[in-house]
Amino acid sequence: MSQGTRDIEALIETMARLPGLGPRSARRAVLHLIKKRAALMAPLATIMGHVAASARECSRCGNIGTEDICAICANPARQTGEICVVEDVADLWAMERGQAFRGRYHVLGGTLSALDAVGPDELHIPRLLDRIAEEGVTEVILALNATVDGQTTAHYIAEALEASGVQVTSLAQGVPIGGELDYLDDGTIQAALRARKRF
């Protein structure tokens, strides 16, 4: 096997480690990149080099950006007294796409998990508690996934904030817009019934 072939195989193996890509999808993606070398591969390699050199975690909230303090934390208009707690950066970006929340965020970097030996100190929970004390936070919105680990983490944070006087809320759960009851699981229907409101 020549060095060039080994490099291509190494690229395929590396791409296959990305979420959502297996070996076959990675092979197709690499072949497409090679065919479109000038239009796709060269610009992609350049921008990946820039991002690898400049991307960093916000020292305040855990978002990803190119500065020590991200644009959301640096924006004085976002000082609403509300912090939305999310599991990871992808969740933060999803919330931002909705353009409904105008406060600040806190990225935990995962959820509590006894099985995986992930405790509060492995997450950014102590930093969250410090921020709440320092930034005059009045409401903490728990936007964690509706999984066992997500709900365990939400309960842990709510209990840690119980004596602080800070209002702790969570996202509503239930029937999605455009959803049909016949296609929903039992847990979603139960959550929707518990969160019902006056019409």
Backbone as CSV, one residue per row, in Angstrom:
resi,resn,N_x,N_y,N_z,CA_x,CA_y,CA_z,C_x,C_y,C_z
1,MET,0.845,-1.184,0.000,0.000,0.000,0.000,0.888,1.243,0.000
2,SER,0.652,2.150,-0.938,1.470,3.356,-1.044,1.120,4.338,0.057
3,GLN,2.000,5.335,0.248,1.777,6.351,1.277,0.486,7.121,1.000
4,GLY,0.221,7.442,-0.275,-0.992,8.173,-0.626,-2.247,7.408,-0.266
5,THR,-2.229,6.097,-0.545,-3.393,5.261,-0.201,-3.556,5.180,1.306
6,ARG,-2.435,5.068,2.031,-2.500,5.033,3.503,-3.081,6.332,4.043
7,ASP,-2.707,7.463,3.440,-3.244,8.757,3.884,-4.754,8.830,3.662
8,ILE,-5.209,8.338,2.520,-6.645,8.356,2.234,-7.386,7.452,3.216
9,GLU,-6.839,6.261,3.470,-7.464,5.346,4.437,-7.483,5.971,5.835
10,ALA,-6.395,6.657,6.199,-6.347,7.321,7.510,-7.403,8.418,7.600
11,LEU,-7.611,9.159,6.496,-8.639,10.199,6.465,-10.026,9.573,6.626
12,ILE,-10.269,8.468,5.937,-11.563,7.779,6.046,-11.789,7.303,7.483
13,GLU,-10.768,6.707,8.089,-10.889,6.230,9.474,-11.154,7.386,10.434
14,THR,-10.509,8.515,10.218,-10.719,9.682,11.072,-12.125,10.234,10.892
15,MET,-12.575,10.351,9.640,-13.924,10.855,9.367,-14.979,9.924,9.954
16,ALA,-14.712,8.618,9.958,-15.685,7.645,10.472,-15.907,7.797,11.966
17,ARG,-15.010,8.489,12.670,-15.173,8.721,14.110,-16.131,9.862,14.413
18,LEU,-16.510,10.627,13.381,-17.420,11.748,13.588,-18.831,11.235,13.873
19,PRO,-19.595,11.960,14.713,-20.970,11.527,14.992,-21.794,11.490,13.714
20,GLY,-22.565,10.429,13.553,-23.440,10.313,12.390,-22.772,9.744,11.153
21,LEU,-21.457,9.535,11.212,-20.751,8.957,10.068,-20.167,7.604,10.464
22,GLY,-20.479,6.592,9.688,-19.836,5.295,9.863,-18.791,5.134,8.776
23,PRO,-18.185,3.964,8.677,-17.145,3.746,7.660,-17.627,3.983,6.223
24,ARG,-18.847,3.532,5.902,-19.342,3.713,4.527,-19.594,5.189,4.216
25,SER,-20.265,5.879,5.138,-20.541,7.306,4.917,-19.245,8.099,4.840
26,ALA,-18.278,7.738,5.686,-16.987,8.434,5.671,-16.275,8.210,4.336
27,ARG,-16.329,6.979,3.827,-15.691,6.676,2.542,-16.330,7.509,1.429
28,ARG,-17.682,7.585,1.416,-18.369,8.384,0.400,-17.993,9.859,0.519
29,ALA,-17.937,10.360,1.756,-17.600,11.769,1.967,-16.183,12.076,1.489
30,VAL,-15.237,11.190,1.817,-13.845,11.401,1.409,-13.718,11.340,-0.117
31,LEU,-14.368,10.373,-0.743,-14.315,10.289,-2.208,-14.898,11.552,-2.847
32,HIS,-15.975,12.067,-2.286,-16.582,13.297,-2.802,-15.618,14.480,-2.630
33,LEU,-14.987,14.559,-1.468,-14.019,15.637,-1.224,-12.850,15.565,-2.210
34,ILE,-12.376,14.359,-2.474,-11.249,14.203,-3.404,-11.657,14.625,-4.813
35,LYS,-12.873,14.237,-5.221,-13.354,14.620,-6.556,-13.505,16.140,-6.669
36,LYS,-13.908,16.780,-5.595,-14.121,18.236,-5.587,-12.997,18.922,-4.812
37,ARG,-11.785,18.476,-5.066,-10.618,18.922,-4.314,-10.484,20.439,-4.251
38,ALA,-10.560,21.101,-5.384,-10.347,22.561,-5.414,-11.510,23.309,-4.773
39,ALA,-12.727,22.860,-5.041,-13.904,23.588,-4.557,-14.223,23.293,-3.096
40,LEU,-13.911,22.075,-2.613,-14.298,21.696,-1.253,-13.133,21.357,-0.338
41,MET,-12.257,20.456,-0.782,-11.250,19.924,0.123,-10.229,20.979,0.568
42,ALA,-9.716,21.755,-0.366,-8.708,22.763,0.000,-9.294,23.836,0.933
43,PRO,-10.474,24.413,0.612,-11.049,25.395,1.547,-11.389,24.783,2.902
44,LEU,-11.870,23.519,2.898,-12.207,22.849,4.145,-10.953,22.660,5.009
45,ALA,-9.868,22.242,4.385,-8.613,22.049,5.131,-8.129,23.366,5.717
46,THR,-8.254,24.454,4.945,-7.819,25.771,5.429,-8.643,26.219,6.613
47,ILE,-9.974,26.154,6.488,-10.836,26.630,7.562,-10.721,25.747,8.796
48,MET,-10.512,24.429,8.605,-10.318,23.543,9.756,-9.041,23.901,10.509
49,GLY,-8.001,24.289,9.778,-6.771,24.729,10.426,-6.986,25.989,11.245
50,HIS,-7.754,26.946,10.692,-8.055,28.187,11.419,-8.859,27.897,12.682
51,VAL,-9.887,27.057,12.540,-10.741,26.742,13.689,-9.954,25.982,14.750
52,ALA,-9.102,25.048,14.326,-8.286,24.291,15.279,-7.385,25.216,16.085
53,ALA,-6.893,26.277,15.442,-5.991,27.208,16.126,-6.739,28.222,16.992
54,SER,-7.965,28.611,16.587,-8.616,29.727,17.277,-9.785,29.358,18.181
55,ALA,-10.403,28.179,17.992,-11.593,27.828,18.779,-11.215,27.596,20.234
56,ARG,-12.048,28.106,21.125,-11.828,27.897,22.554,-13.157,27.924,23.293
57,GLU,-13.125,27.393,24.502,-14.315,27.369,25.346,-14.412,28.680,26.103
58,CYS,-15.607,29.258,26.127,-15.836,30.481,26.892,-15.546,30.195,28.361
59,SER,-14.732,31.028,28.984,-14.346,30.786,30.369,-15.494,31.038,31.344
60,ARG,-16.558,31.677,30.873,-17.695,31.961,31.744,-18.790,30.898,31.612
61,CYS,-19.242,30.628,30.364,-20.423,29.763,30.200,-20.123,28.399,29.587
62,GLY,-18.987,28.247,28.896,-18.655,26.969,28.270,-19.019,26.883,26.805
63,ASN,-19.576,27.957,26.229,-19.872,27.999,24.801,-18.567,27.915,24.014
64,ILE,-18.656,27.614,22.734,-17.466,27.572,21.884,-17.440,28.828,21.026
65,GLY,-16.298,29.471,20.984,-16.119,30.665,20.163,-14.649,30.873,19.879
66,THR,-14.281,32.095,19.576,-12.870,32.383,19.293,-12.263,33.341,20.314
67,GLU,-13.049,33.764,21.300,-12.551,34.658,22.353,-12.665,33.957,23.702
68,ASP,-11.958,34.491,24.718,-12.057,33.914,26.060,-13.472,34.046,26.622
69,ILE,-14.148,35.146,26.301,-15.551,35.347,26.677,-16.351,35.382,25.382
70,CYS,-17.362,34.512,25.263,-18.119,34.413,24.014,-18.979,35.659,23.790
71,ALA,-19.506,35.788,22.578,-20.305,36.956,22.204,-21.583,37.063,23.036
72,ILE,-22.168,35.938,23.437,-23.392,35.971,24.250,-23.092,36.540,25.630
73,CYS,-22.040,36.045,26.276,-21.681,36.527,27.613,-21.214,37.980,27.584
74,ALA,-20.585,38.385,26.481,-20.055,39.750,26.380,-21.137,40.778,26.046
75,ASN,-22.307,40.328,25.628,-23.372,41.232,25.214,-24.129,41.751,26.442
76,PRO,-24.040,43.050,26.752,-24.716,43.580,27.938,-26.237,43.466,27.865
77,ALA,-26.800,43.402,26.655,-28.251,43.264,26.500,-28.738,41.897,26.986
78,ARG,-27.812,40.926,27.150,-28.214,39.587,27.590,-28.180,39.466,29.117
79,GLN,-27.902,40.549,29.818,-27.879,40.533,31.285,-29.304,40.657,31.817
80,THR,-30.087,39.609,31.635,-31.500,39.651,32.013,-31.745,39.056,33.393
81,GLY,-30.705,38.502,34.002,-30.879,37.811,35.278,-31.276,36.353,35.106
82,GLU,-31.375,35.896,33.857,-31.750,34.513,33.569,-30.557,33.746,33.023
83,ILE,-30.366,32.544,33.530,-29.350,31.633,32.984,-30.062,30.353,32.575
84,CYS,-29.841,29.939,31.336,-30.399,28.696,30.809,-29.300,27.634,30.865
85,VAL,-29.537,26.576,31.615,-28.545,25.517,31.801,-28.797,24.417,30.775
86,VAL,-27.770,24.103,29.989,-27.863,23.072,28.961,-26.763,22.036,29.163
87,GLU,-26.963,20.879,28.542,-26.001,19.787,28.684,-24.727,20.044,27.899
88,ASP,-24.852,20.441,26.626,-23.658,20.682,25.819,-23.883,21.843,24.846
89,VAL,-22.848,22.182,24.114,-22.874,23.340,23.224,-23.915,23.177,22.124
90,ALA,-24.125,21.951,21.635,-25.134,21.720,20.600,-26.517,22.143,21.093
91,ASP,-26.792,21.917,22.381,-28.081,22.331,22.954,-28.177,23.854,23.021
92,LEU,-27.082,24.506,23.375,-27.055,25.973,23.404,-27.344,26.522,22.007
93,TRP,-26.684,25.978,21.009,-26.889,26.456,19.637,-28.318,26.202,19.170
94,ALA,-28.916,25.083,19.599,-30.319,24.804,19.247,-31.239,25.850,19.873
95,MET,-30.983,26.208,21.125,-31.786,27.244,21.792,-31.637,28.580,21.070
96,GLU,-30.431,28.893,20.635,-30.197,30.161,19.936,-30.896,30.198,18.584
97,ARG,-30.976,29.054,17.911,-31.685,29.008,16.628,-33.144,29.415,16.793
98,GLY,-33.742,29.049,17.932,-35.132,29.398,18.186,-35.345,30.877,18.444
99,GLN,-34.296,31.607,18.786,-34.318,33.056,19.032,-35.394,33.477,20.027
100,ALA,-35.723,32.608,20.981,-36.755,32.940,21.961,-36.146,33.354,23.300
101,PHE,-34.929,32.909,23.592,-34.296,33.188,24.876,-33.283,34.305,24.715
102,ARG,-33.372,35.333,25.561,-32.482,36.494,25.431,-31.537,36.647,26.627
103,GLY,-31.475,35.640,27.496,-30.563,35.691,28.633,-29.222,35.061,28.295
104,ARG,-28.579,34.516,29.326,-27.279,33.870,29.148,-27.398,32.373,29.402
105,TYR,-26.346,31.656,29.079,-26.352,30.198,29.159,-25.270,29.699,30.115
106,HIS,-25.412,28.421,30.455,-24.347,27.720,31.168,-24.311,26.286,30.646
107,VAL,-23.179,25.886,30.087,-23.002,24.546,29.513,-22.378,23.646,30.578
108,LEU,-23.079,22.568,30.928,-22.576,21.662,31.963,-21.457,20.767,31.461
109,GLY,-21.481,20.410,30.191,-20.476,19.498,29.658,-20.843,18.041,29.876
110,GLY,-22.135,17.760,30.082,-22.603,16.396,30.279,-23.682,16.364,31.350
111,THR,-23.967,15.166,31.833,-24.947,14.989,32.899,-24.368,14.067,33.963
112,LEU,-24.947,14.131,35.153,-24.536,13.239,36.222,-24.833,11.806,35.821
113,SER,-23.907,10.909,36.126,-24.111,9.503,35.790,-23.290,8.642,36.739
114,ALA,-23.980,7.953,37.653,-23.289,7.064,38.592,-22.609,5.932,37.840
115,LEU,-23.257,5.468,36.779,-22.730,4.351,35.986,-21.383,4.701,35.351
116,ASP,-21.240,5.947,34.887,-20.003,6.385,34.239,-19.094,7.166,35.180
117,ALA,-19.414,7.159,36.471,-18.636,7.871,37.502,-18.486,9.352,37.183
118,VAL,-19.586,9.979,36.725,-19.599,11.418,36.453,-20.365,12.097,37.582
119,GLY,-19.626,12.815,38.431,-20.234,13.546,39.540,-20.253,15.040,39.263
120,PRO,-20.750,15.844,40.203,-20.849,17.298,40.009,-19.517,17.967,39.678
121,ASP,-18.425,17.459,40.256,-17.125,18.083,40.020,-16.579,17.810,38.630
122,GLU,-17.065,16.734,37.969,-16.649,16.452,36.592,-17.407,17.338,35.608
123,LEU,-18.503,17.905,36.053,-19.281,18.825,35.228,-18.983,20.255,35.665
124,HIS,-19.663,21.215,35.070,-19.433,22.619,35.407,-20.484,23.116,36.399
125,ILE,-20.911,22.234,37.305,-21.915,22.619,38.291,-21.341,23.577,39.330
126,PRO,-20.139,23.342,39.880,-19.598,24.325,40.830,-19.448,25.717,40.204
127,ARG,-19.034,25.774,38.937,-18.906,27.067,38.253,-20.283,27.730,38.103
128,LEU,-21.326,26.924,37.847,-22.691,27.454,37.747,-23.104,28.094,39.065
129,LEU,-22.865,27.408,40.168,-23.242,27.941,41.477,-22.495,29.237,41.777
130,ASP,-21.231,29.319,41.388,-20.456,30.561,41.559,-21.049,31.684,40.724
131,ARG,-21.410,31.395,39.477,-21.972,32.428,38.592,-23.279,32.968,39.149
132,ILE,-24.111,32.100,39.682,-25.396,32.526,40.211,-25.187,33.525,41.350
133,ALA,-24.194,33.269,42.187,-23.900,34.173,43.295,-23.290,35.486,42.799
134,GLU,-22.421,35.404,41.793,-21.680,36.587,41.320,-22.493,37.491,40.397
135,GLU,-23.393,36.923,39.588,-24.035,37.683,38.518,-25.450,38.161,38.833
136,GLY,-25.885,38.004,40.063,-27.222,38.467,40.414,-28.319,37.765,39.639
137,VAL,-28.195,36.461,39.494,-29.165,35.679,38.732,-30.458,35.551,39.534
138,THR,-31.599,35.745,38.857,-32.905,35.623,39.499,-33.650,34.357,39.077
139,GLU,-33.310,33.816,37.896,-33.980,32.600,37.425,-32.978,31.694,36.718
140,VAL,-33.037,30.413,37.051,-32.251,29.383,36.369,-33.236,28.490,35.633
141,ILE,-33.081,28.412,34.311,-33.941,27.583,33.473,-33.188,26.300,33.150
142,LEU,-33.706,25.174,33.571,-33.052,23.895,33.328,-33.563,23.331,32.003
143,ALA,-32.724,23.400,30.976,-33.076,22.919,29.637,-32.282,21.651,29.346
144,LEU,-32.464,20.655,30.215,-31.729,19.402,30.084,-32.606,18.358,29.408
145,ASN,-31.967,17.386,28.776,-32.698,16.354,28.049,-33.585,15.545,28.991
146,ALA,-34.693,15.071,28.478,-35.663,14.311,29.277,-35.250,12.850,29.369
147,THR,-34.005,12.638,29.798,-33.477,11.288,30.028,-33.331,11.101,31.534
148,VAL,-33.051,9.892,31.959,-32.856,9.644,33.390,-31.705,10.491,33.915
149,ASP,-30.566,10.496,33.201,-29.407,11.273,33.651,-29.698,12.774,33.611
150,GLY,-30.416,13.231,32.566,-30.764,14.645,32.470,-31.647,15.091,33.615
151,GLN,-32.653,14.277,33.950,-33.558,14.635,35.039,-32.878,14.517,36.402
152,THR,-31.964,13.545,36.560,-31.187,13.433,37.800,-30.348,14.684,38.007
153,THR,-29.728,15.152,36.923,-28.908,16.363,36.983,-29.767,17.576,37.315
154,ALA,-30.942,17.671,36.693,-31.853,18.791,36.958,-32.256,18.815,38.429
155,HIS,-32.594,17.645,38.992,-32.985,17.587,40.407,-31.825,17.971,41.318
156,TYR,-30.614,17.534,40.957,-29.439,17.873,41.766,-29.239,19.391,41.801
157,ILE,-29.325,20.037,40.641,-29.121,21.486,40.562,-30.239,22.210,41.318
158,ALA,-31.476,21.761,41.150,-32.607,22.392,41.846,-32.422,22.310,43.363
159,GLU,-31.976,21.155,43.857,-31.744,21.003,45.300,-30.588,21.886,45.769
160,ALA,-29.542,21.998,44.949,-28.395,22.834,45.320,-28.784,24.307,45.401
161,LEU,-29.816,24.701,44.653,-30.244,26.106,44.619,-31.424,26.402,45.533
162,GLU,-31.903,25.382,46.236,-33.113,25.526,47.033,-33.035,26.679,48.037
163,ALA,-31.912,26.828,48.713,-31.785,27.860,49.748,-31.357,29.215,49.190
164,SER,-31.067,29.289,47.892,-30.515,30.528,47.322,-31.556,31.605,47.053
165,GLY,-32.831,31.207,46.980,-33.875,32.176,46.642,-34.030,32.402,45.155
166,VAL,-33.221,31.718,44.347,-33.300,31.838,42.896,-34.449,30.960,42.399
167,GLN,-35.256,31.482,41.481,-36.345,30.706,40.909,-35.754,29.679,39.941
168,VAL,-36.143,28.416,40.082,-35.662,27.354,39.212,-36.854,26.846,38.392
169,THR,-36.721,26.907,37.064,-37.782,26.448,36.168,-37.185,25.448,35.187
170,SER,-38.067,24.747,34.470,-37.598,23.832,33.431,-38.438,24.030,32.187
171,LEU,-37.941,23.568,31.068,-38.694,23.657,29.826,-39.936,22.779,29.911
172,ALA,-41.001,23.228,29.271,-42.209,22.407,29.202,-41.922,21.179,28.357
173,GLN,-42.609,20.107,28.659,-42.453,18.867,27.894,-43.825,18.411,27.448
174,GLY,-43.897,17.810,26.292,-45.172,17.299,25.840,-45.268,17.191,24.339
175,VAL,-46.465,17.461,23.813,-46.750,17.269,22.396,-46.037,18.341,21.579
176,PRO,-45.195,17.949,20.610,-44.517,18.951,19.777,-45.491,19.577,18.781
177,ILE,-45.174,20.790,18.344,-45.993,21.458,17.331,-45.980,20.599,16.071
178,GLY,-47.158,20.324,15.548,-47.264,19.482,14.359,-47.269,17.995,14.666
179,GLY,-47.155,17.644,15.966,-47.115,16.229,16.337,-48.504,15.615,16.382
180,GLU,-48.584,14.329,16.126,-49.845,13.597,16.190,-49.779,12.635,17.371
181,LEU,-50.847,12.595,18.150,-50.867,11.790,19.365,-50.553,10.325,19.084
182,ASP,-51.017,9.810,17.971,-50.830,8.406,17.651,-49.358,8.013,17.552
183,TYR,-48.499,8.977,17.232,-47.073,8.683,17.037,-46.224,8.963,18.275
184,LEU,-46.833,9.473,19.350,-46.077,9.832,20.545,-45.941,8.649,21.494
185,ASP,-44.832,8.617,22.232,-44.642,7.566,23.227,-45.451,7.901,24.479
186,ASP,-45.630,6.906,25.338,-46.454,7.068,26.536,-45.920,8.162,27.465
187,GLY,-44.589,8.221,27.617,-43.988,9.222,28.509,-44.267,10.642,28.049
188,THR,-44.228,10.874,26.731,-44.500,12.208,26.192,-45.951,12.595,26.430
189,ILE,-46.865,11.656,26.235,-48.284,11.938,26.460,-48.535,12.235,27.940
190,GLN,-47.902,11.485,28.837,-48.058,11.734,30.272,-47.522,13.114,30.649
191,ALA,-46.343,13.483,30.093,-45.765,14.800,30.379,-46.663,15.914,29.861
192,ALA,-47.258,15.698,28.688,-48.141,16.712,28.120,-49.391,16.901,28.972
193,LEU,-49.933,15.808,29.498,-51.109,15.910,30.364,-50.767,16.645,31.662
194,ARG,-49.601,16.342,32.244,-49.215,17.007,33.495,-48.976,18.510,33.270
195,ALA,-48.501,18.890,32.081,-48.171,20.298,31.805,-49.308,21.031,31.103
196,ARG,-50.516,20.470,31.138,-51.629,21.104,30.425,-51.925,22.492,30.984
197,LYS,-52.481,23.364,30.137,-52.796,24.731,30.552,-54.164,25.116,30.012
198,ARG,-54.692,26.193,30.557,-56.024,26.652,30.141,-55.995,27.070,28.683
199,PHE,-57.013,26.699,27.920,-57.071,26.981,26.471,-57.652,28.367,26.239
